[in-house]
């Protein structure tokens, strides 16, 4: 186990590593234009802007459904509703941090993988590497992730399932990095407010896992593995 003082180093250096890798790969593969193509995905058009609203609200709905399952199972949930006022600033802060992940994962890796594989396989591959990238958090004693998710293997499966919804959103928004970065930010902000502030972060994961698994199953069944969206890739 690593000392907890290294958490800050992991967060800063590790946080930008997917983007650094994506930028290098794009530059080597496409030249100077490749880097511009990555960042151009933040301003993609050709889709309803209601997708941005969906990117914010869906993570909240998923978290709320997990809490509902927890309550049905006998769990006690209590959240100071005033805490909900913290969601907008947390969303903005998370967006500014998470975008540096998404440039690498969904900006470069996803479209590159989808040239050779269908959307479902591409999502799974990214999910595996996404989980490996998060491993240092589990190597730090008593980190938020280690405490909240308990078992690294189940966390890796969880991320692979969650990755499916990211691909669905990316493909349905014409490859919008803004949309998937917003989705990632809302996921983190919703978890902070509804799980951590609601004092269920130690117990909610099995119910959150089930919720995300249901979502992934529905998306694959409705939109099919090839593209995970009715619009062409």
N, C-alpha and C positions, 0 to 999 in steps of 0.2 A: 504493500500500500504506500502511496505517496503522501507526504505531509500536506495538510490542508492549505499551507501557505502557497502551494503551487497551483491552486485553483485559479487564481487571477491570471497566471501565465498561460494555463491551458485555455482559458476563455478568450484572451486577447489574441494569442498566436494561433490557436486552433480555430478561432472564430472566423478568421479571414483566409485560412488555408484552402478551403474549397474554391474560393474566388481566385486566389493566386494560381492554383493549379489550372483552373479553367482559362484564365487569361493567357498563361504560358501555352497551353494546348491549342487555344484558338489562334494565337499568334503564329505558332509553328505550322498549324494546318492550313490557315487561310491568309496569313500575312497580316498587314496592318488593318485590313478591313475586317478581320475576324474579331478583333477587340471591339470595334465599333458595333458590329452585329450583336455582340453580347449585350451591350448597354442599350442598344436600340429596342431590345425586348421590353424595356420599361415603359415604352411609349407606343406599344402595339395598339392598333385600331381594328375595326371590323367586327366588333362584338358589342352586345348590350352592356352598358355600364352598370346594370343591375348585378352583374357578376361580381363587381367589387363589394356590393352590399352582401351578397351571398358569402364572399370570402371572409367577411367580418362576422356574420351571424351564424354560419354553420358551426364553427368551433364552439361558440357559446351554447348552441343547441346540443351538440355532442356532449359537452361537459354537463349540461343540465340533465340530459337523459341518463348519463352515468350516475348522477346523484339520485335520480328517481329510482333507478335499479337498486342502488345502495340503501335507500330508504325502505323500499319494498322488502328488502332482505333483513330489515330490522335495524338498520343503522340510524343514528340520530344526527341530523344536520341542522346547523344553526349558523346563519351568516348575517352580520350586521349590514343591512341594505345600504348604508352610507358608504360601504366599501366599494359599491358598484361605481361610484363617482371616480374611482381611481382607474377605471378601465381605459378611458380615452388617452390619458398621458402614458399609461403602460403600453397601450397599443402603438403609439408613436415611437416610444423608446425601443420597443421590441422590433418594430419595422426597421429602424435605423441600424439595428444590430443584425437581424436575421437576413436582411437583403444580401449581406456578404457571404452567407451560406448559399442562398438561392442562386446567385450568379453562377456558382460552380455546379451545384446539383441540378437545378432545373434549367439554368441558362445555357450551360455547355453540355453536361453529361446526358440529360434526357433527350434532347433532339438528336444528339449523336448516336445514342443507343437505338432510338426509334428508326434510324435509317436501316438497321439490321434486324431489329426484333420488334415484336408487337408491343403495344402499350403496357400490357400486363407484365410481360417478361422484363421490359425496361424498368418498370416501377419496382419490381422485385430486386433487380440487380442494384439499383440505386439504394433501396432499403437496406440491403446487406452492407454496402459501403458506408451508408449514413450511420448505421449502428456501430460499425467499427470505428468510425470517426468520433462517436460519443463515448467509446470505451474508457478514456482517461477519467471521465467523470465518475465511473464506477470504481476506478482504482484509487480515488481519493476518499479516505474514510469519512463517513457521515455526510457526504455531499448530498445535495437535494435530490439528485437523480438516483443515487444508490439507495437512499432511504425511501423515496417514493415508489420506485419501480421494483425494488427488492432483488429480482433475478435478472441477470443480464441477458440470458437466452430468451426469456419471454419478452424483454424489452426489444430485442432485435427483431423478433417476429412481429411485435406490435408496430415497429417503425416500417417494416416491409408492408404491412397491411395499410398503414396510414399513408404510405407513399403512393398508393393507388389513387387516393382522393386528390393528391397533389397533381398527379398526371392528368386525371379527369379535368381538373380546373385549368391546368396549363393548356391542354389541347382544346378545350371548349372556349378559351379566351384568345385563340389564335397565337398562343405562345407568349402570354403576358407575364413577364417577371414581376410586374407591379402586383398583379392579382395573387400570385403564389407567395410573394413576400408578405402581402397583407394577410393572407391565410395563415402563414407561419406565425406572424406577429400576433394575430388574434388567438391562435392556439395557445401560445405562451402566456398571453395576458389573461385569457379565460382560466387557464390552469392556476395562475397565481391568485386571482381573485376568488374563484369558486372552490378551488381545492385547498390551497394553502391557507387562505384567510378563513375558509370554512372549516378548517381543522379536520379535513378528511384525507389529506395527501398521503397518509400512511396506509390507508385502507381502501382507497378508491380504485386502485389500478386494475384489479380483476374485472370490475364493472366497466371501467373505461376501455379496457381491452375488448370486452364483449361488444361494446357500443361501436368501436371502430371496426371490428370484424364484421358486424352487421352492415355497416355503411359500405365497406369494401365489397362484400358479397352482393349487395344491391347494385352497386355501380357496375360490377362485372356482368351481372345478369342482365341489367337493363341496357347498358351501352356497349357490351361485348368486349372481349379482350383485345381485339385488333387495335382499336383507337380510343376506347373508353369515352367516346364522344360521338355524337351524330354528325358533327362537322368533320370534313376531311382534314387529315393532318397536314 
